[in-house]
Amino acid sequence: MDDKTILIVDDSADTREILRRTLAAEGYYVIEAADGREAVETAERECPDLILMDLNMPVLDGLAAIARIRELTERCGDVPIVAVTAFDTYGMKEAALEVGCDAYLLKPIAVDEIRGVIDGLLFD
């Protein structure tokens, strides 16, 4: 989609693969990270157009990674970030939005749902 790059951050290789195939079929260029620390490093280096961030990961969890990404330079710190999680625990959505997420999706994610969120953040 006009060479838009999406960073997928998830500790599950299977989840990254499903999302990568889905988004690549939509025309996006996809890059991946397996944990929060790798996500911060990749976001700073690649400056993607959008990030899909799992919240429950080893090394550095998604909330901490989002906070660090938001501290990056103006060039990359305002990238839209979508929290993606299988855990709908009390207060998690609020915590994600408070730390700087632009949207919050629960797994499993329907293709139409993810498409709508991405389109809304990148093209509206």
N, C-alpha and C positions, 0 to 999 in steps of 0.2 A: 504494500500500500504506500506508494510514493517513497519507497526505501525507508520506511519506518522500522526502527529497531526496538525489539522488546526483549528485556532481560527477564528470564524465568529463574526464580530462586526457590529451590525446593530440595530437601535432602533425599527425596525419593527419586531415583533414576527413572522409574516407571512413570511417575507423574510428570517429570520434565519431558520425557519422550512423548507422552500423549499431548501435552500442551504444545510442544515444539511442532509436532506433525499438524495439529489443528491450526496453529497460527501460520505456519509456513504455507499451508494450503490456502490461507486467506491472503497470502502475498506479503507477509511480514518477514523481515530478517530477524532471526532469533539467536540470542546468545544465552548461555546458561551459567548458573552458579549453584553449588551444592550446599552452601552454608552461608550464614550471615556475614562473616568476615570476607569470604570470597565475593559476596554481593557488593559490599562496600568498595572493595578494590576494583571490581569490574565496572561498577557504576562510575567511579572516578576516572577510570581509564577510557571507557567506551562512551560514556554519556548517552545512554539509551533514551529513546523517546517515551518509554513507559516501562514500569517494573511490575511484575507479578511476584509478590513476596509471600512465601509460606511463613507462618508465624512461629511454629514449633520446630526448631532446628537445633542441631548441636553447634558447638563452637561459639556462635553468637546468635541469639534468637532473633526472630524477625522484627520485634519491636525495637530492640537495641540497634539493629542494622538500619532500620528506617530513620531512627534518630540521628545516627551518624551520617547517613546520606543527606539528610536535611541540613547538616552542618557543612556540606561541601560548598565549593565556590558557587557563585551565581550561575555559572555555566551549566551546572548539573544538579544543584541542590533543589531545584523546583520541578524536577521530573515527576509526572504523575505516578503514584504508587497505589497498587491495588493489593490489599491484604487478601490472602487466600488461605483458608484454614478448614480443617475437619472438626476442630474443637469449637463449639459454640458455647463456651463457658460464660458465666455471668460476668459482665464488664469487659469482655475481650474486645467486642466491637468498639465500645467507647474508648478503650485504651489505644486501639489501633488508630482511630480517628484523631485522638488527642495528640499522638506522637507524629502525625502528619500524613496518614493515609487519605487518599482521595475517594476510595471506595472499598467495600468489604464484601467478599464472596465466600460462601460456604462450599466445601467439596462434598460430593462430586459436583462439578460445574457443568451446566448445560452449555453447549456450543452457542446457542442463541443468546444466553445470558452473558457470556464472556464477550461475545461480539458486540452486544449492545453497550456494555460498560466501556470497552476499549474505544469503540466509535465515539461514544459520548465524551471521553476524555481527550482523544486525539483530534477529533474533527469538528466538535461543536464550539 
